[in-house]
Amino acid sequence: MEKIYRTPPYKFCPFCKGNLTQEDPFRQKCIECGFVMYHNSSPCAGAVPVDENNRILLAKRGIEPFKGGWNIIGGFLEYGENPMDGLKREVKEETGVECKVTGLICMYADTYGKNGPALINMCFTVQLLSDNVQPLDDVTELKWFELNSLPDNIPFESDLKALNQLKKTIHEREPA
């Protein structure tokens, strides 16, 4: 993947308040104390609930970026959080129900909105442990979709890649 040049985001060291180098937007060194601030992709965990008919549950976004668009249930991992714990936390926060992780779909790089911060998205299939889902947190609607009849407004590229990979995987498992 090609690196996109960005303006270094910080001018001062978070430890000694010295000046940070400005030549490299991904690695800034403090001129005073030598601390190096690395700018890495933020990890995210996404869940695709799949029912017995291979329908998937998507969430309508209630916040920017892409407010009103459909997206995979999930979000940012907290600092030091185990990805599986974060995935289950996000499902509970956005649907109100617990889940069981059933498989890895894929991992992709993306950005949070157009030209936003870099992300690494890990997408998993899950089984919901209750049918009593309700849109919570930053979700305005939850809806089941057939994999071959997805909504047009899925703005995150990594979500589209994950759903296409899931379609391919399910298609390969079906008898010919």
C-alpha positions in Angstrom: 0.0 0.0 0.0 1.3 3.4 -0.9 2.1 5.8 1.9 0.1 9.0 1.7 2.1 12.0 2.8 0.5 14.0 5.6 1.6 17.0 7.5 3.2 16.0 10.8 0.3 16.3 13.3 2.3 17.4 16.4 4.7 20.2 17.1 5.7 19.5 20.7 6.8 16.5 22.8 4.2 15.1 25.2 6.9 14.5 27.8 9.3 17.5 27.8 7.4 20.0 25.6 10.5 20.2 23.3 10.1 20.6 19.5 9.3 17.5 17.4 11.0 17.0 14.1 8.7 17.9 11.2 10.3 16.0 8.2 8.6 12.7 8.6 4.8 12.7 9.3 4.9 9.1 10.5 7.9 9.3 12.9 8.6 12.4 14.9 11.6 12.7 17.2 11.9 15.2 20.1 14.9 17.4 19.5 15.3 17.9 23.3 14.8 14.5 25.0 15.0 12.0 22.1 11.5 10.6 22.5 10.1 9.2 19.2 6.4 9.5 18.5 5.3 6.9 15.9 2.1 7.4 14.1 0.5 4.1 13.4 -2.8 2.8 12.1 -5.5 2.5 14.8 -6.8 -1.1 15.3 -10.6 -1.7 14.8 -12.7 -4.8 15.2 -15.8 -5.4 13.1 -18.5 -8.0 13.5 -20.8 -9.4 10.9 -23.6 -11.3 12.5 -24.8 -14.1 10.2 -28.1 -15.9 10.8 -29.1 -19.5 9.8 -30.3 -18.1 6.3 -26.9 -16.4 5.7 -28.4 -13.0 6.2 -26.2 -10.4 7.8 -26.9 -7.6 10.3 -25.6 -4.2 9.4 -25.8 -0.9 11.4 -26.8 2.5 10.2 -24.3 5.1 11.4 -25.6 7.9 13.6 -22.3 9.8 13.6 -19.8 11.2 11.2 -18.0 10.2 9.2 -20.5 8.8 6.8 -23.6 9.5 9.0 -26.6 7.6 7.6 -24.4 5.1 5.8 -24.6 1.3 6.5 -21.6 -0.3 8.1 -20.3 -3.4 9.8 -20.9 -3.4 13.6 -17.8 -2.5 15.4 -15.3 0.2 16.3 -12.0 1.2 17.7 -10.1 -1.1 20.1 -9.3 0.6 23.4 -5.6 1.0 24.4 -4.2 -2.5 25.2 -7.5 -4.2 24.6 -7.6 -7.8 23.4 -9.2 -7.8 19.9 -11.7 -10.4 20.7 -12.8 -8.6 23.9 -13.1 -5.4 21.9 -15.1 -7.1 19.2 -17.6 -8.5 21.8 -17.7 -5.1 23.6 -18.6 -3.3 20.4 -21.3 -5.8 19.5 -22.8 -5.4 23.0 -22.5 -1.6 22.9 -24.2 -1.3 19.4 -26.8 -4.1 19.6 -27.4 -4.7 23.3 -26.7 -8.4 23.0 -23.7 -10.8 23.5 -22.1 -12.7 20.7 -19.9 -15.7 19.9 -17.1 -15.2 17.4 -17.4 -17.8 14.6 -14.6 -16.9 12.2 -12.2 -14.4 10.7 -13.3 -12.8 7.4 -10.3 -10.6 6.7 -8.1 -7.7 7.7 -7.8 -4.6 5.7 -6.3 -1.1 5.9 -8.7 1.8 5.5 -9.1 5.4 6.7 -11.7 6.8 9.1 -13.6 9.0 6.6 -12.2 10.5 3.5 -8.5 11.2 4.1 -9.0 10.5 7.8 -6.6 8.7 10.2 -5.3 5.3 9.1 -7.1 2.2 10.4 -6.5 -1.6 10.4 -9.8 -3.3 10.4 -10.2 -6.9 11.5 -13.6 -8.4 10.5 -15.1 -11.5 12.0 -18.4 -13.4 11.6 -20.3 -13.7 14.9 -23.4 -15.5 16.1 -25.7 -13.3 18.2 -26.8 -15.0 21.5 -30.2 -13.2 21.5 -32.7 -12.0 18.9 -33.5 -8.9 21.0 -31.2 -6.5 19.1 -31.7 -2.8 19.4 -29.7 0.1 17.9 -27.6 1.6 20.7 -24.6 4.0 21.1 -23.7 5.5 17.7 -26.2 3.3 15.7 -29.6 4.6 14.6 -30.9 1.4 12.9 -30.0 -2.3 12.7 -31.3 -4.3 9.7 -30.8 -7.8 8.3 -29.8 -8.0 4.7 -29.4 -10.8 2.1 -25.7 -11.0 1.0 -26.8 -10.5 -2.6 -29.1 -7.5 -1.7 -26.9 -5.2 0.3 -27.7 -1.5 0.6 -26.0 0.9 -1.8 -24.7 3.2 0.9 -21.8 1.2 2.5 -19.2 4.0 2.5 -16.2 2.3 4.2 -14.0 0.5 1.6 -12.9 -2.1 4.2 -16.5 -3.0 4.9 -17.2 -3.6 1.2 -14.0 -5.7 0.9 -15.0 -7.8 4.0 -18.6 -8.3 2.7 -17.3 -9.4 -0.7 -14.9 -11.8 0.9 -17.8 -13.2 3.1 -19.9 -13.7 -0.1 -17.1 -15.5 -1.7 -16.5 -17.7 1.3 -20.2 -18.6 1.7 -20.5 -19.3 -2.0 -17.5 -21.7 -1.9 -19.1 -23.6 1.0 -22.5 -24.1 -0.8 -22.9 -27.4 -2.7 -22.6 -27.1 -6.5 
